[in-house]
Amino acid sequence: MNRENLLPQNDIHRRIIHLDMDAFYASVETKRHPEYRKMALIVGQDPRKNNGHGVVATCNYEARKYGVHSAMAGIQAVRLVPKEKLVFVKPDFATYRAVSAKIHSFMHEITDQVESVALDEAYLDVTHNKVGQESTVQLALDLQKKIRREVGLNSSFGVSYNKFLAKMGSEYAKPFGRTVILPSEAKRFLGMQKIEKFPGIGPKTQEELHKMGVYTGADLQKVDVLVLLKKFKKMGYFLAQHARGIDLRPVITDSEVNRKSIGIERTYEPAIYSRDEALSKMRNYCNYLETKLKKRNFRATTVVLKLRDNDFVTVTKRRKLHHPSDDQLDFYDVAKDLFDSTNGFLEKGIRLLGVTATDFEKENYQPINLFDY
């Protein structure tokens, strides 16, 4: 039996750009404060002024030379970087969002097929674009140059025929990187990459793959598809596809994403330290979700809870409902369980709280009130 037949047929006809801003938050801060240009700049709470608390939200490339990285404890960064080179800046998300919106407006001048992954990252499907440019590379170059010229920030891009490869490309030559992966080169390119470079492969999966003797894309390409399926289930199927340059996921536009979820989140200053207050906010959120869903005649199958503390540590948890629902009590029960399963947020103070209903099913009937007849 030809194991390759288990995989879907590849599609090499799309033209996808993955744009990723280089050290986005830190670059915005450096642009505002040129005096920090040669410093190891960290965006996050300074643990020296916060009783040792604080987490690195992001950092510039100078800080990365010392081994600093996102999500690292701020106090560890203090130990790694010489005192005279180190500077902390508190995050300014209002400014980051404003800069991101301008960059996204440039993308939408090219195509409306834009999928935002974060403030600093997006996919563009330019198979059919607004400017009539046949060269995907030229489109990406023009976008990169426009961002540099009009916003003053550097970005990296990857160009290929699917999202997975475009993402690999943008990461390949950072900062200010430009990588093109053609269909004829994809398998060889992937074969040269360490398995840690594959998007979506976390530390635990990496460890399991290493036990199997898989350290590179070339190693992964040699593993039988059925072996990966047995070992990693659904994840194994995607590993087999990605190792061969297959990724059929469409670019899901921001407007489509918005239609697939309804949520509400708020930032609190001062932060919330009371469980009762947090649960009260959540009850109000769930009431809001019920109203919105019933208006659209939707039922949700998944509830998502989002929390951020005073150290800007953010956690997002989701859980499937037992059945599709538009009932606020169902949403609240799940959100409350998810909230109680988190640790440390109340102690540090909750500065952002949000609840989202997603994975909709549309009702094929209208509810009626028998007492109206």
N, C-alpha and C positions, 0 to 999 in steps of 0.2 A: 504493500500500500504506500502511495506517495503522500507523505505527511504534509507536504506543502499544500496539498489540495484542501486541507482543513482550514487554510487561511483565506480571507476574502481576496478578490481580485484587486490589485492596486489601481489607484486612479492618479495619473501623473499629469492631468490636464489643467488643474487649477494653478493659480498664481497667488501665493500667500506671502505676506510680509509680517514678520514679528518685530515690532519696535520696542526697545527697552531703554529707558533713560538711565544714564550712568550715574550711580550713587545719587539718586534724585534729590532727596531731602537735603543731603549734605551739600550738593551742588547749588541748590537754591540759596542755602545759607551762606555759602562762599561768595556767591554773586552779590548778596546783600552786604557781606562783610569781607571785602577783598583782603583785609589784614590777616584773615585766617587761611589764606591760600596755601601757605607753606606749613601750616600747622596740621597736626593729627586731629581732625575735627570729628566729634561724636555728637550725634543728635540723640538726646535723651537726658534724663535727670542726672545731675552730677552727684554721685554717691558721697562725695566729700562734704556736701552741703545738705545731705538728706539721710543722715544716720546710717550711711553705708548702703542705702537702698537705691535702686535704679537699674535699668536695663538699656542696652544699646539698641535703639530703634534702627539706626543705620549709621554708617561712617564713611568718610572719604577714603580715597585710595592711599593717601599718606598714612592713615591710621591702620589700614589693612596690611601695610608693610610690617607692622609690629605684631600681626596676628589677631587684631581686633576684627570682630564680625558681628552681624546682626544677631540679636537675642542673647548675646553674651552679657553676663552680669557686669554692670558698670564698674564695680570695685576691681574686677579682674582686669579690665581695660586700664585702670589707673596703675596697676602693677606692671603692665606690659609696656606702656608708653612713657618715655622720659617726661618729667614734670614740665620742663620748659617747652615741650612740643605739644602738650595736650590742652584741648579746649572742648568744653561741653556747651551745647546749645539746646535749650528747651524746644521741643517740636512746635511748629506753628502750622497746624493742619489747614487753617483757613487760607493761608498763603499757598500752601502746596496744592490745595484743590483749585484755586484760581489759576495757577500756572498750568496745572494739568488740563483744565478746561480749554485754555488757549491752544495747547498742543493738540488736543483732540479735535479742535475746530480745524486745524490744518489737515488732519487725517480725513475729516468729512468733506474737505474740498476735493479729495481724490476719489473717495468711495463712501457710500453709506453702509457698506458691509464692514463695520468696525466692531470688534468685540473687546471691550475693556476688561483686562484681568486685574488691574490695580490702577492707582493714580499714575503710575510710571510705566505701564506696560499694556500693550494692545496688539491684537491680530487684525490685519487688514486683508480681505479677499479682493484683489484687484484684477481678477480674471476679466471682469467688465468694469472699467473705471470711467469716471466722469470726464477726464481730460483727454481721452482717446490715445493715451500713451501705450504703445505696444511693449516697450521695454520695462519689465518689472524692476530691474536693477536701477534704471534711471529714475523711476518713480520713487524708489527708496532713497536714492542719493539726493534727489530734490527735496524730499521731506526732511531728511537728516540735516541738509544745509539750511533749510528754512528755519528749523528749530534753533539751530546754532545762530543764525543771523538775527532772528526776531525775538528770541527768548534768551539767547546767550548761554544755552546749556548744550552739553554733548549727549549724544545717544548712540546706541548700537543697533544694527538690524541684521536679521537673517532673512534670506529669500529662498523659497523652495516651493514644492508642489503640495505640501500639507503643513499643518500646524506644528506637529512634532518636530519636523526637520527645520522649520523656520525658527522655532524656539532654540533648538540646538545651535543653529547658526548664529543667532544674536548673542549667545553666551560664549561662542568660540573665541572671539578676538577682542573682547572688552579690554579697555574702554575705547570708545569711538570706533567700534568694530564694524566691518562690512564683510559678510560671508554669504556666498551663493552656493547652494547645493543642488546640482542638476540631477535628474533621474538616473542618468548613467553613472553618476559618482556617489549616489546615496549609500549604497551598501558598503563600498570601500571606506567612505568617510566614517560611517557608524562603526565599522570594524576597528578603526584606529582609536576610538574614544574609550576612556575608562568607563566602567559601568556606573560610577558615581556621577558621571556627567549626564546620564539619561534622566530627563525630567520625569518625576513621578516615582522614582525608585528610592525609597527611604532607607534609613540606616538598617532596619531589621531585614528588609529584603536584600540589601547589599550583603549583609552577613550570611544569609542563607545561600545566596549565589556564590559567594566566595567559598563556602563549604563544598559547592558543586564544581569548583575549579573555574568559575566564571569571573573574570576580572576585566574583560574588554568586550566591546560589541562583537568582535570576531569570535570570541569564546561563546557568547550567547547565540550567535548564528548557527553554531554547531550543535546546540542542544535540541533534541527531538521535541517537536511541538507537543506531543502527548506527555512527555516528561514534565514540561513546564505547566501543562494543564493539570496534571495530577498533583504537582507540588504546590502551585500557587493559585489554582482554580481560575477564576475570571481574570485575575491579574496576570496569570501566566499566558493567557491568550493574547493580551495586549503586549506583553513582553516579546512574544514571538513575532507579532506584527511589527512593532517598533524596531526590532533588530534588523528587519528586512526593509525598513523604510515605508511601511504601510501605516497610514492613519487617515481614516475616512471621516473623522469628525468635521462637521461644518463650522464655519465661522458664524457664531450666533450673535446677531447684532444686539446692541444695548437695549433697543426698544423691545426686542423679542424677550430678552432676559427679564425686563421689567414686567412684561405681561405674565411671566411664569412664576412670579412671587409677589406677595404683598407683605410689607414689613414696616415697622416703625422703630426708630432708635433715637435716643436723646442723650446729650452730653450734660452732665451735672456739675455745677460749681456753686457751692462746695460739693464734694463727693458724698455718696451715700454710704453710711456705715451701719445702718439699721436694716436687719432682715425684713422686718415688717414693712418698712418704707419701700424696700426693693420689691417685695411681693405685691404691694399695693400698686406700684407703677406697672408691674407686669399684668395685673388684672385689668387695668385700664387699657393697656396695649391689646390684650386679647379681646376685649369688647370692641375695640376699633377694628381688629381683623375680622371679627364676625360680621360687622356692619358692611365692610368693604366686600367680603366674599359673597354675602347674600345679595348685594346689589348687582354683582356680576353673575350670579347664579353659578358660583364655583364652590367646590369642596376641596380642601387641601388634604394631602396624605402625609405631610412632613412638617414638623415644627423645628425652628432654628432659634437658638438662644445665643446672643452675643454679649460679651462682657469685656470691659477694659478697666484696669485699675490705675491708680495714681502714678505707677511706674511705666504706664503705657504698654503693659503686658495685655495682650488681647487674646481671648479664647472664644472659639465658635463651636457650639455643640448642636447636633441635630438628632432627631429621633422620629422614626415612623410611627404614625398613629395606628391604632388597632383597626380602624376603618376610616374611609374618607369622611371628613366632617367640616361643617361650617359653624360649629358650636364653640363659643368662647370658653366654656367649662372644660371641653376636651383639650383645647390649646393650653389653658392655664395649668391643668394637671401635668401635662408633659413638660411645660416650661419650668414649673416649680420643681419637678424631679431633676431636671437638668441643672437648675440653679443649685439645688442641694448637693449635687454631685461634684461641684467645684469647690476648691479649697483656697483660702487666703484672700479672696477678693474683698470681703467685708472688712477684714482687718486692715488692708491697705487702702481701702476706700474705692468705691465704684464710681468712675467718672463717665462711663458710657454704658447704657443698658438698652438692649434691643431684642425684639421678638419678631420673627418672620414666619409666615405660612407659605408653603411652596408645594411643588409637585401636584398641580391641580387636576381635578377631574371635573368636567362640565356636566351639570345635570341635564338630563333630556326631558325633564318635566318641570312644571311650575308648581310650587307648593300652594295649597288652597286652604282656606279656613272654612270648615263646614258650617260655621255659624253665620256665614254670609249668604247662605242659600235657604 
